[in-house]
Amino acid sequence: MKTSEATTGPSRRAVSRLAAFRHAFAGWWHMLRTQPNAWIHSLVSVAVFILAAWLGLSTLEWAIIFLTVGFVWVAEFLNTAIEAVVDLASPNIHPLAKVGKDVGAAAVLVAALSAVLIGLLVLGPPLWARLF
């Protein structure tokens, strides 16, 4: 046993890059299986990508769309992780546990509202031009 393991327990790191990717995809699959909002984000993401392709966005506009969608997904992933850790650390109702969960949810809300505004700015003008 390594010295660090003797004081902190066995390492919980992935033993390979492949294992690290498997863990990451397991987390993504957990999100899709257990979080109804993940399905909403999935459907909206696909709709935005289809609309962006139909509108023939520029490379810079695609980059903005991908960053924005990624921002929302990261917020949702982090919120779910925070909720799981809070539930583990505080199985009983506690005011600080509520604060942690509420702030995590607020982060997702801010990301989603920002995405809507960015979507209107990036997709709105070419959509308007295409339709009218």
N, C-alpha and C positions, 0 to 999 in steps of 0.2 A: 504494500500500500504506500502511495506517495505521501509525503509529509503533509501536503495541502489536503489530501483526502482524509488523513487522520483527524484533522481539526474541523473540516467542513463536510465530511461525507463524500461518497463517491461522486465523480463528475457527472453532470447531467447533460453534457454537450454531446452533439451528434458525432458519431465516430467517423463520418465521411461527409463529403459534400453532397453525395447522393442521398444519404440519410437526412441531411439538413433540408434538402428539397422535399423529401417525402413528408417530413414534419410540417413544412410550410403548406404543402398541398392538403395535408390532413386538417390543418387549421382552417383553410379555405372551405374544405368540404364540410367541416363542423359548422361554419357560418351558414352555408347554404341549407344544411339540414335543420338547423335549430333557430335561425333568426329570420322571421318573416320579412323584415326590412331588407335583408340581403337579396331576396327575390325581387323586391321593388327596385332596388338599385340595379340589379341585373337587367331587368326589363327596360328601365329607363336608359341604362348604358347602351344596350343594343339598339334601342330606338334612336338615340343620339348619333351613334355610329352610322346607322343606315341613312338617317337624314343628312349627315355630313357628307357621306359618299354621294348621295343624290345631288347635293348642292355643289359638288366639286370644289371643296375647300382647298385653299392653298396649304403648303407645307407648314407655314407658321400657324395658320388657323387650326390645322390638325394637332399640332403640338400643344396649343392652348387647350383644345378639347381633351386630349389624352391626359394632360396635367390636371385638369379640372376633375375629370372622372376619377383619376387616381387619388386625388385629394379626398373626395367623398368616400371612396373605398377604404383608404387608410384610416380616416376618422371612424368609420363603422367598425373596422377590425380592432382599432385601439379601444373603442368604447366597449366592445364585447369582451376584450381581454380585461379591461378594468372591472367590468361587472363580475366576471368569473373570479378574479382575485379578491374583490371585495366580499363576494359570497363565501369564499373560502376563509378569509380572515375574520369575517364578522357574520356568522350564520344567523345571529339574532339581529333584530332591528336595532339600528344605532343611528343617531343623527349624523354622524360623520360618514357612515356608509351611504346614507341617502345623499349627502353632499357630493361624494365621489361619483356616484351613479348619475346624479343630475347634471353635474358638470361634464361628464363624458357624453351624455345625451345632448347637452347644449353644443358641444363641439361638432357633433354630427349635424345638428340643425344649422349651425353657422356654415359648415361646409356645403350643405345642400342648398341653402339660400344663396350662397356665393356662386354655386354652380348654375343655379337658375339665372342669376344676373349675367354671368359670363356667357351662358348659352344664348340669352337674348341678344347680347352684344355681338357675339360671333355668328350665330346662326340666323338671327332676326333679319338683318339687311339682305343677305342673299335669298332667304326664303321669301321675303316680301317682294323682291325683284322678280323672282321666279313665278310667284303666284299672280302678281298684278303687273 
